[in-house]
Amino acid sequence: MEKGAVIKHNIKKAADTGSWRYLKPVIDKDKCAGCGTCVKHCPEGIIKLRDRSKEELKKNGKLSKKVAEIDYSFCKGCGVCAQVCPFKAIKMEKEK
């Protein structure tokens, strides 16, 4: 039987993306359910779940307590997160 491996990503040693990214993922925070699917599938390991602020939750009580956040310094714009999001909360947009 084959055995798998876990590769731990060290963000401190990662190279900065720079200005070559063509597309970037944009999260619709109202649609994000904080499920973590994008976190698990991001090949760069740069998406994290954070707790929503009290103001966000007060404004819309239907939101989940967590929301995804992307570190654009290291995002390569591959679009995997947008493809796997079950709530279609991530869209790829042209870099400006």
Backbone hydrogen bonds, N-H to C=O, Kabsch-Sander energy under -0.5 kcal/mol:
donor,donor_aa,acceptor,acceptor_aa,energy
7,I,5,A,-0.6
8,K,6,V,-0.7
11,I,9,H,-0.8
13,K,10,N,-1.6
14,A,11,I,-0.8
17,T,73,S,-2.9
20,W,17,T,-0.7
24,K,93,E,-2.9
26,V,91,K,-2.8
28,D,89,A,-3.5
29,K,27,I,-1.1
31,K,28,D,-1.5
32,C,28,D,-1.7
40,K,36,G,-2.0
41,H,37,T,-1.5
42,C,38,C,-1.4
45,G,42,C,-0.7
48,K,46,I,-0.5
48,K,69,E,-2.5
50,R,67,V,-2.7
52,R,65,K,-2.9
57,L,53,S,-2.1
58,K,54,K,-2.4
59,K,55,E,-2.3
60,N,56,E,-1.7
63,L,60,N,-1.6
64,S,32,C,-0.6
67,V,50,R,-2.1
69,E,48,K,-2.4
71,D,46,I,-1.9
72,Y,70,I,-1.0
74,F,71,D,-1.4
75,C,71,D,-0.8
83,Q,79,G,-1.8
84,V,80,V,-2.1
85,C,81,C,-1.3
88,K,85,C,-1.1
91,K,26,V,-2.3
91,K,89,A,-0.5
93,E,24,K,-2.7
93,E,91,K,-0.5
95,E,22,Y,-3.2
